Amino acid sequence: MLDFFKDFKLETVRVRDGDVRLRTGGKGPPLLLVHGNPQTHAMWHRVAPVWAERFTVIAADIRGYGGSLKPPSTADHAAYAKVEMARDMVEVMTHFGFETFDVVAHDRGARVAHRLAIDHPKRVKSLAVLDIVPTLEHFERTDMKFALGYYHWFWMAQPHPFPENIISAAPDAWFRSHTSREPKDDGFFHKDALADYLLHVRDPEMIRGMCEDYRAAATIDLEHDRASRASRQLVQCPMLVLWGSKGKIGQWYEPLELWRTYCANHVMGAPVPSGHYLAEEAPDEVLQKVAEFHKRFGRG
């Protein structure tokens, strides 16, 4: 196994609303990596060093998670809207002098990246999303199957401090239960990555920020997404869509078909032999698919 983020630098970058924790490594054109829930940028440790051989890789914690900013909560949850999380990432890349960049993102981070590509189309050269379909599609197609399988979308969106209190009572147990849905154990988590996840899941402020992310998704994010759909504001760059063959996305949806209605450019993709945590469960396959995508569109 690769050393944990070998030759990467851990640092903090100031953006308008606070600090963003991230790791940087490599040389070449810029590649932004955006993590999912309930993780941190540490989830990229098995693929980032390989990408760093041909990219300048920047792996950041999104607001509300890990070591990044966690703004106060408000009634409209606006501070945790994906438009704000996306702006953080733009400011991070501007800090490093990158006006345009490629993006690979997973889970909640892929929802941030979707918004990033919509709101800042001149900045994003290509977008790879791992194991998601658009947020609107989930909510508007909700049935009992989705409500039971993704119950946390509705439970974590309940008013503060109900979900926070329950998670805070046993954060380690909650994390293991939440992340072991597919497959049934967390043996694929590197010990250093797992330590980082648990360190931050034990932080009441991250628990609050994480729940605010889900509250925003069920409220203000839907307003923004519906407005974008009404105005035909589509992703303009090429897209790669990957999903875990052992997970729910490919069982419930036609991911490529759905994403093609949200993108004005080329969309390609395929399942990966994994559960939800593609980059940690099946890193070689993720590397191969992303490399094929980048080669096709002259990235890196």
Secondary structure, DSSP 4 states (H G I P E B T S, - for coil): ---TTTT-EEEEEEETTEEEEEEEE--SSEEEEE--TT--GGGGTTTHHHHTTTSEEEEEPPTTSTTS--PPP-TT-GGGSHHHHHHHHHHHHHHTT-SSEEEEEETHHHHHHHHHHHH-TTTEEEEEEES---HHHHHHT--HHHHHHTHHHHHTTSSTTHHHHHHHHSHHHHHHHHHTSSSSS-TTS-HHHHHHHHHHHT-HHHHHHHHHHHHHHTTHHHHHHHHHHHTT--B-S-EEEEEETTSSHHHH--HHHHHHTTBSS-EEEEEESSSS-HHHHSHHHHHHHHHHHHHHTT--
